[in-house]
Amino acid sequence: MDMSDLQAIKQHLIDPEICIRCNTCEAICPVAAITHDTRNYVVDADKCNLCMDCISPCPTGSIDNWRNMPRVGAYSVEEQLTWDELPPELTVEQLAELGVAADTPPVEAPVPQSAAGVPDSFNSAQYGATLPPWSAAHAYTNLYGPKAAEKTITATVAGNVRVTAVGHEYDTHHVVLDFGSLPLPVLEGQSIGIIPRGVDASGRPHHARQYSVASPRNGERPGYNNLSLTIKRVLQDHQGNAVRGVGSNYMCDLQVGDKVQVIGPFGASFLMPNQPRSHIVMICTGTGSAPMRAMTEWRRRLRQSGKFEGGKLMLFFGARTKEELPYFGPLQNLPKDFIDINFAFSRTPEQPKRYVQDLMRERAADLADLLADSNTYFYVCGLKSMEEGVVLALRDVAQQAGLSWETMGAALKAEGRLHLETY
């Protein structure tokens, strides 16, 4: 064994008991050190450069775990993928047996060129804020979960209705959960985890599935302790292979009166501003509409109560067809002077494909004014494949308006004005 074998590292690990598999960490990692299989998200010690970019966006804190390890004995990706819980920290004696003295400081990982200097390519995730808007309400997180005093909270299904057209391949459901007298305070933009009943192919209980809350803070029905979720039945994976989504099918098949186990809430940055003169631009696809529905409904209730002070609402909403777009009918009924709605459909027969970023470029003049206004907040939620196009569209809008994207992009992140939640 040479001297390099004796070096210790601070190995970055993800706690499989707490992780809700939301993909935030993998999406934001600038060096592709995070990967996953159907069970766990893990960090490759050979790639991780300890940049810490993944720490703040994690909604659960599961990613903030470290172990002193000998470099040659670091846990491999393959080993981590088998874990149900984190291994304990090695003792001084165990480290000594592996050739690492107690006073050996962990070495810093080498920083790859792409992370140390100019990125190799456009990285949309670098512009996503990890801080909430300055006027956001305080968010409670992790009230229920594996490491909380109460592991789960039980909810009763109070409603389950389809919100996309019947007769098409995919169906999306609006599921209402009632918590009775049990506390689960949530804000618009937060999510919860549902634990599907049953076990996986290995006989182990299913992991929680994460869903964004589609109701405003005072409940799906104002004054009641309930909330709603927007859930699309998954029948294919991202590669088009046939699969039957465990969580989505479990939720879409629930009947009124059924009981479900819930953990959370999660998320402390994808929150709407409380300041009623602030402007909100919402960009989404499919079930990414859930937090946008929550924000819109909260603003609508504020307007009804006379507490709305003119902040603009602008929505860019994409789907393959209008029949697959959740809440299409109710959205059409909202007053035009309340919300500026822009639909993009990519598979309407005999029509050119249109995506949300195409509509954003068409509305460049309006978006440029909003970008330049520090009271404007941008929210992006939906498929990961849309994220880069949306951020590039914002960059183009800024540059065409004579705004410096380097300055603007940095401000959007630092001021909690651009929030990305894609999967």
Secondary structure, 3 states (H helix, E strand, C coil): CCHHHHCEEEEEECCCCCCCCCCHHHHHCCCCCEEECCCCEEECCCCCCCCCCCCCCCCCCCCCEEEEEEHHHCCCHHHHCCCCCCCCCCCHHHHHHCCCCCCCCCECCCCCHHHHCCCCCCCHHHHCCCCCCCCCCCCCCCCECCCCCECCEEEEEEEEEECCCCCCCCCEEEEEEECCCCCCCCCCCCEEEEECCCECCCCCECCCEEEEECCCCCCCCCCCCEEEEEEECCCECCCCCECCCHHHHHHHCCCCCCEEEEEEEECCCCCCCCCCCCEEEEEEEHHHHHHHHHHHHHHHHHHHCCCCCCCCEEEEEEECCHHHCCCHHHHHCCCCCCCEEEEEECCCCCCCCCCHHHHHHHCHHHHHHHHHCCCEEEEEEECHHHHHHHHHHHHHHHHHCCCCHHHHHHHHHHCCCEEEEEC
